[in-house]
């Protein structure tokens, strides 16, 4: 029997507002301390679970300046936060961002495995190779890793973590009190990894969860990022402004995955979207104009510096040609920095025009009445532009417009689920449980 493909749903919990959300925190519905209020996160996670979302998503970074987005300035550490959500939810997945650039694999493996066991198999890891170059100074480094090192380190890091997650086979702990047998030592396996970036003995001191291993998420649009995603990711967080861009990205990633011997259906494309919904299309467009008009040009000018290592653009004449920056940005968010330089160069833009373009480019493709937004999401989904969406969540009433207005239409059409199919994140995403490599080797008689 063929199982119908259904849209996957994630909720990105951004409290008082991320990039471009300059005045979000002024909304009377949003507590001024939402980004550090666990009660706010619990309520949003429970609302998402009631709507049968697959996961909540916690983004992160570890370097800030006074000009960082409001949510970035004062927020909770992802796995601490998600562990609290785990005991207040039962089905929804719990996905957190942890950098491979400034963490050791053993600690990452242990923390994520703990969340996975606590939640009964609902953990996910958003793998990032840190772009904020200033993070180096918080970890005793004189400068940030270059691109090649960041991505080489990321791949090895993930492989070491996955190896540690297989330290125990699933039946390693019989806990047989009558026989006095707590565990079977033949089912415990050290890692003994020695690589270019890491040396880790193992084994990890925690069992596998009901889903085997946490689900690997990843975000990155550079050649290195796309290749890493195609190699290790099971779900990829991205952004596309048009259905054509989305489809091209999805086709590229899935083709790369297939070339690596992976099943492309097990690599889900889940971009972030910010729908603007009102009772009618006209009201939604008015709402969009109000949102765009409420953006702060000065803050956008400051935020423009982030891809360039928080370069201060306020020193330049706004109406002069965009400044020549050389290789600035190469050790930060290189792909984004290069895209901005190319935009300015090919269009002859001034600095003011580049800033305005960044404000305009954040317009949502999903604007209108609940039916209009549902139609557009379904169009992108059926065109192969994505396998799911991550909805930005700030004000509860705006989220309710999506869960109470758009989702019932998509549910009636069979685009999204009526009920959860499983209690694990893998189960609900339709992803297989990774076989323990040691069990597989023993059963096939082939050494790992």
N, C-alpha and C positions, 0 to 999 in steps of 0.2 A: 504494500500500500504506500503511495506517495504522500508524504507529509507536506502540507501546504506551508510555504515560506511565510513567516510572520515578522512584522516589524519589532525590533528590540528597542527598549526604552530605558534611558538613563536620566538621572536628575543630578545636575551639577549645582551643589549648594554653595552659593557665593555670598551669603550674608549681606554685608553692607555695600557690596559692589566691586566687581573686578575691572579690568581694562575697559575704558570707554564708558563706564557706568559712574560718571562723575557725581551725579546728584541722587543716586539710588538711595543712599542712606537717609535722605531727607523725607522719604515716604513715611507717613505716620504709622503705617503697618509694620515697618521694620524697626525693631529695637536698635538703638545706637550701638549696642554691644552685641548684636546678633552674631558676629563672627567668632565670638568667644563664649556664647551662651549655649551650653549643651542642650538646654530645653528647646531652643529654637531648632537645632539640628534634629532632635528626636521627633519633634512635631512634623517637620518637613519629611523626614524619612518615613514616618508612619503614614503620612498622606500619600507619598509615592507608593508605598506598599499596598495601601488600600486600592490604588489605581492599577495594581499589578505591574509596576515597573520592574525591570530586571535588576537595576542597581542604582545606588547613589554613588556619586563620584566626588572625591575630595582632591582638588588641585593643590599644589604646594610649590614653594621656592624658599630658599634660605638666605637670601640677601635682599635688603630693602634700602631705599633712600627716602628722604622726606617726600619725594614726588611719586612714590609707588602708589598703586590703586589702594583705595581705603581698606578693602578686605585683606590685602597683603600686609598692611601695616600692623595688624593685631589679630592673629588667628590661631586656632588650635592645631597642634601637630596631628597629622592625618591618622596614624594607627591608634593613638590614644583616643581620639575622637571616635573612630570606627568601632573600637572595642566597646565603648559605651553604647553606641547604636546597636551593637550585636545583641545586647540583652534586652532591648526594647523593641526588637523586630523578630520575625520568624522566617521569612522567605526572601526578602530583598537582598541582593548582592551588595557587598561593601568594598568599594574600590578606592585605594589610596595611592598617592604619588610618593615614590621614594627614588632618589637619585642614585645612579650607579657611580657617579663621579666622586661623591663625598660620603660614601657608606662602604663598610666592609661586607662581603657576601654572607659571612656566617651570621652577623647580627641581623641583616635583612631577612635571611632565610628563617631565623628563629622567630622574629617578630611577626612576619606574615604567616608562618605556620601556626603560631599561637592564635592569631586572629581567626585563621581558618578553622581550628579546632573549637575555639570559643563559640563561633557562629554556626557550627555544624556543616561547614563546607560552603561558605558564602564569600570568601575573601577573593579580592583581585588586586593585582599589582600594576600600577601605571608606571612603566619603566621610562625614565628620562635620563638623558645625558645632559647635565646642567648647562643652560645657556648663559645665565647670569654670571659673568666673569668675576664680579666682586665676591662671589661665594668663596673663592680661593682664600681670601684673607681671613675668613672665619674658620678655616681649617689649617692654618699655619703654612700656606703656600704663597710664594711670592707672586706667582701668576697662574692664571687658569690653564687647564689642559688645552692643547690644540685640538682641532677637529678629529684628526686621525686617532689620536690617543683617546679622546672621549668615547668614540664609537668602538674602537678596539677593546677598550676597557669595559664598555657596556655589554658587548657580546660575551666576553669571558665571564663577567660578573653574573649574568643571567644563567649561563651554563653551569657555573659553580653552585649557584643557589638551587637550580633544579636538581643537580646531583645530590646536594645535601637533603633536599626534600625526599629523596629515595633512600635515606639512611636506614630506615626500617621498612621491611616488607609488611604488607597489610596484616599478616597473621603472626607478627613478631611477639605479640603479648597475649598468650593464652590465659593468663591470670587464673590458673586452675588451682584453687585453694585446697582441694582434696589431695592433689598430687604435690602440692607445694611448689608449683612451677609458675613463676611470674612471667618470665619471658624466655624466648628461644634465642640464644646468642648466635646461632647460625643465620638468623634473619636480621642481624645488625651489621651494617657495612660502613667502614670508613671510606673517605673519599680519596685522600692522598693526592690531591691536585697540586701540581706545580706548573704554573703558566707564566706568561709574559708579565701580567699585572698582579696576580694573586698566588698565594701558596696557602692551601687550606687542607688540614688533615681530616677533620670530621671524626666521628659521625655527629650529626645533629641530634640533640637530645629531646626530640618530640616526634610523636607518631604522625602518620599521614591522616588527613581528614576524609570524610565520606566522598569528597570530590577528587581525592588523590593529591592534587596540587592546586594552589591558587591559580586563577585565570590570569594570563599575561596580557595586559593592555600596553599600548605604546603610542607615542605621538612624535612625529618628525617628518618634515616635507623635503628635506635635502636628499641628495642621492644617498648619502650615508644613512640618513634616517629611514628612508624608504626601504633600503636594503636590510637594515636591522629589523624593521617591522615585518618584512616578508620572511625573515629567518626565524624570529622568535615569537612574534605577537599572535594572539588569538582574537584580539579586537583592537582596532586602530582608531584613535581619536584624531580628528582632522577638522578642516573647515573648507567649505566651498561656497562660492557666491552664486554659481549657476548650476543647473542640472548637468550641463555638458562638462563643466569642471569636475563635478562630483563623480560622474561616470568615468571620465578619463583617469582620475586618481584610483578609483576602485579597480578598474581594469588593469592598470599598471601594477598595483600591489598584488592582485590575485595572480597575474601572469608571473611575477617574480617568485611568488610562493610556489606556484606549480613547477617552475624551473628548478626549485630547490627540493623537489620531491614531496612537497606538502600538498594536502587537499585544500584547494582554494576556498571551498565552502566552509572550512574551519578557520578562516581569517575574516572576521566581520569588520565592516567599515561603519563607524558610528560617529559622525561629525557632531559638533556642538551647534545648536540653533537657539535663537531667541525669538520665538513667535510673538507677534503683536496682534491681539485678538480683541474684537469688540462685537457689538450686536450686529452691525452692518459693515460692509466693506468701506463705506465712506467714513464712518466713525473710526474705523481702524486706521485709515490713512491720516485722519486728523490726529489721532493718537501718536502715530509714527512721527508726524511733523513736530508735535510737541516734544517728543523724546529727543529728536535730533536737535531741535532748537534749545533744549536744555543742556546740551553738551558744552563743556567748558573748553574753549579754544586754548587758554593758557595751560590747563592741565594736559590737554592733548599734545601741546608742544613739548611739555616735560616728558610725557610718556613716550614720545617719539624717540627719546634718547635710549630707551631700554635695549633695543636690538643692537645698539652701538656701545654697549657697556655703560649705559646711563650718561652718554655724552650730553653736555649742556648746550642745547640749540638756542637758548635764549640770548646767547652772545652775538648772534648773527642778525643782519638786517632781514626782516621778514619778506621784504619785497625785492630783494636781490636774488640772483640765481641760487639754486640749492648749492650749498657749499661742497667743495671737493674734499672728500674724507679719506682718500687713499684706501688703505686696507683696514680702516677702523670698522670693527664689527666682526672681524675674522675669528676672534676668540670668544664671541658672544653668540647671539642668534644670527649666524652668518647668512643663512638663506633669506631670512626676513630683511636683514640689512642690505643684502645685494639686490633684493627685489625693490626696495625703496630707492636705492641709487639708480637702478635701471629705469624706474618710473620717472624720476626727475630728469634723467639724461635724455630719454627718448621723447619726452613731452616738453622739454625746456621749462620745467616748472620752477617757480620760486619756492622758497621755504614755506611761505604762507599757503601756496597752492598744494604742496605736499601734505601739510598738516590737514588742510581742508579735505583732501582726498582720503586721508586715513579716517576722518570722521564720516565721510559719505560712504566709504567702502564697508563700514560696519552695518549698513542697512540690512535688515532681515528680508530674505526672499519669502518669508511666511507671514504675510500681513493680510488681515481681512476678518470676515465673519468666521465662526467655527466651521461652517461648511467649506468656505473658500480655503482656509488653512488646511483642513482635512484633505481636500482635493489635491492641493499642492504637495503635501507630504506623500500622499499615495502616488502621485505622478512621479516624484523623484524615486520613491521606493521601487515602483514597477519598472522604471527606466534603468535600474541598476546603479543609481547614484549613491545609494547607501543601503546598509542592512538594518540600520537602526539610527536613532537620534539621541543626543544628550541635550536635555532641556535645561537652560539656565533658570535657576530658581532663586528669587529674591522675595518679592511681596507674595504672601499666601493667596490673596484674591486673584492675582494674575496667574499663578500656577493653577488655581481652581478653574479658571477659564479654559485652560487646556484639558485638565483631567475631567471636568464636568461638561465641557462643550465639544471639544474636538475628539477626544477619545471615544465617546459613545458612538459617534459617526463611523470612525475607523473600526470599532469593535463590531458594529452591525454589518460592516462590509467584510469582516473576517480578516482584516489587515493586522489587528492586534489580538492578543489572547483574551479569553473570558476569565480564565483562572490560571494559577500557576500549575505547571506540569510537574515540578519537582521542588525539593527543598534546598537544592544546591544551586549555586550560580551557574556552574557548568550545565546542569540539567536544564535550567530555564533558557540558557543561551543556545542549547542544542549542540554543545561541544562534548567530545568524548573524554572519558577519564584516562589520563596518561597511565600506561602500564608501568609498574615499578620495573626498572631496568634489571634489577637483580633477580626478581621473580621470573621475568621473561628469559633471562639467560639460563636460569636453572631449569626451566621447563623445556627449553629448546636444546639444552646441552651446549650452548655457545657462550664462551666467556665474554663478559662485558668489555 
